[in-house]
Amino acid sequence: MKYFIAVWLCIMVGLLGVNVYSKAVERSNYLKAEAVIEKYTNESLKIVPERFHRTLKFYSAALDIPLHVLANLGKAESEWNQNAVGYNRHNNTYDMGVFQLNSQNFEWFSKKYMEGKKFNPYNPKHAIHCGAKYLADLIEQNDGDLYLALFSYNWGIGNVKSGRPIPKCVDAYARKILGE
């Protein structure tokens, strides 16, 4: 009986030791990953005016979109200029605000993302809110494929779903947003 108890104690101490060790390794890996994420976050936010940081971080976390993607999107679309306006010659509309959202979609954005409140493309919180949610919807509509979602954001989901070849400029746009 003493032998059995001794063996049982050795096994338990060994298991506890392994468990403590594995928890320490897990914690160490978590801290390393957290440090990398913090460094990446700080690098991503360097291209974003400080007044947008809080809103951008919130939507990145809430919608599970990498922060660098949203940061690069605002940079590529408008250089983070909340008053940016671009004429869209393909459909005689305007792209406005930090995420250059198209004017023909403003009513839809108000209904779908703003709970009926009027969407103001020049309000950075509205633009980031709607732009990030729109990108999240495109990610979902493209089965989680971030490339296809960015192609859709830039070129239109109808064009992407049509099966036509992706133009080089659209591919370059997506690679730029992804930081490649």
C-alpha positions in Angstrom: 0.0 0.0 0.0 2.9 2.4 0.8 4.4 1.7 -2.6 1.1 2.5 -4.3 0.8 5.8 -2.4 4.4 6.7 -3.3 3.8 6.0 -7.0 0.6 7.9 -6.9 2.3 10.9 -5.3 5.1 10.8 -7.8 2.6 10.8 -10.7 0.6 13.6 -9.2 3.7 15.8 -8.5 4.9 15.0 -12.1 1.5 15.9 -13.5 1.3 19.1 -11.5 4.8 20.0 -12.5 4.0 19.5 -16.2 0.8 21.5 -15.8 2.6 24.4 -14.0 5.3 24.3 -16.7 2.8 24.2 -19.5 0.9 27.1 -17.9 4.1 29.1 -17.7 5.0 28.4 -21.3 1.4 29.3 -22.3 1.6 32.6 -20.3 5.1 33.3 -21.8 3.8 32.8 -25.4 0.8 34.9 -24.6 3.0 37.8 -23.3 5.2 37.5 -26.4 2.2 37.6 -28.7 0.8 40.5 -26.8 4.0 42.4 -27.2 4.1 41.7 -30.9 0.4 42.9 -31.2 1.2 46.0 -29.2 4.2 46.8 -31.4 2.1 46.1 -34.6 -0.7 48.3 -33.2 1.6 51.2 -32.5 3.2 50.9 -36.0 -0.3 50.8 -37.6 -1.5 53.8 -35.7 1.5 56.0 -36.8 -0.2 56.6 -40.1 -3.5 57.6 -38.5 -4.2 61.0 -36.9 -4.5 60.6 -33.1 -8.1 61.9 -33.1 -9.1 58.7 -34.9 -7.2 56.2 -32.8 -9.9 55.3 -30.3 -12.7 54.9 -32.9 -10.4 52.8 -35.2 -9.3 50.5 -32.3 -12.9 50.0 -31.2 -14.1 48.9 -34.7 -11.0 46.8 -35.3 -11.7 44.9 -32.1 -15.5 44.8 -32.4 -15.6 43.6 -36.0 -12.4 41.4 -35.8 -10.7 43.4 -38.7 -7.0 43.8 -38.3 -6.1 47.3 -37.2 -3.5 47.7 -39.9 -6.1 47.0 -42.5 -8.4 49.8 -41.3 -5.4 52.1 -40.8 -4.2 51.4 -44.4 -7.7 51.7 -45.8 -8.1 55.2 -44.4 -4.6 56.2 -45.6 -5.1 54.8 -49.1 -8.6 56.2 -49.6 -8.2 59.7 -48.3 -4.9 60.2 -46.5 -7.2 60.4 -43.4 -8.8 63.5 -44.7 -12.3 63.6 -43.4 -13.3 66.2 -46.0 -12.0 64.2 -49.0 -14.3 64.1 -52.0 -13.6 62.1 -55.2 -15.7 62.0 -58.3 -16.6 58.5 -59.4 -16.9 58.7 -63.2 -18.2 55.1 -63.5 -21.5 56.0 -62.0 -21.6 59.8 -61.8 -21.5 59.8 -58.0 -19.1 61.0 -55.3 -16.9 59.1 -52.9 -16.6 61.0 -49.6 -14.9 61.1 -46.2 -12.0 59.1 -44.7 -13.1 55.8 -46.2 -14.4 57.3 -49.5 -17.9 55.8 -49.2 -20.0 56.3 -52.3 -22.8 58.8 -52.2 -25.3 56.4 -53.9 -25.1 54.2 -50.8 -25.7 56.9 -48.1 -29.4 56.1 -47.6 -28.5 52.3 -47.4 -25.7 53.1 -44.8 -28.2 55.1 -42.7 -30.7 52.2 -42.7 -28.3 49.3 -42.3 -25.5 50.7 -40.1 -26.8 53.9 -38.4 -30.2 52.6 -37.2 -32.0 55.1 -39.4 -29.9 58.1 -38.3 -28.7 60.3 -41.1 -25.2 59.2 -42.3 -22.8 62.1 -42.6 -19.7 61.0 -44.7 -17.7 64.0 -43.3 -18.2 62.9 -39.7 -15.2 60.6 -39.1 -17.0 58.5 -36.5 -19.8 57.9 -39.0 -17.4 57.2 -41.8 -15.2 54.8 -39.7 -18.4 53.1 -38.3 -20.0 52.6 -41.7 -16.7 51.8 -43.6 -15.6 49.2 -41.1 -19.1 47.6 -40.9 -19.3 47.6 -44.7 -15.9 45.9 -44.9 -16.9 43.4 -42.3 -20.1 42.6 -44.4 -17.9 42.2 -47.5 -15.6 39.8 -45.6 -18.6 37.8 -44.7 -20.1 37.9 -48.2 -16.7 36.6 -49.5 -16.6 33.7 -47.1 -14.0 35.3 -44.9 -11.5 36.1 -47.7 -10.0 39.5 -46.9 -8.5 39.8 -50.4 -11.9 39.3 -52.1 -13.5 41.7 -49.6 -10.9 44.4 -50.4 -11.4 43.7 -54.1 -15.2 44.2 -53.5 -14.6 47.4 -51.5 -12.6 48.9 -54.3 -14.1 47.4 -57.5 -17.6 46.4 -56.3 -18.9 43.1 -55.1 -20.9 42.6 -58.3 -17.7 42.8 -60.3 -15.9 40.4 -58.0 -18.8 37.9 -58.0 -19.1 38.1 -61.8 -16.0 36.0 -62.1 -14.3 38.5 -64.4 -10.5 38.7 -63.9 -9.4 41.1 -61.2 -7.7 44.1 -62.7 -4.1 44.6 -61.7 -4.9 48.0 -60.1 -7.5 46.4 -57.9 -5.1 43.7 -56.9 -2.4 46.3 -56.2 -4.9 48.2 -54.0 -5.7 45.1 -51.9 -2.0 44.4 -51.5 -1.4 48.0 -50.4 -4.1 47.8 -47.8 -2.8 44.5 -46.5 0.7 46.0 -46.2 2.3 43.6 -48.8 
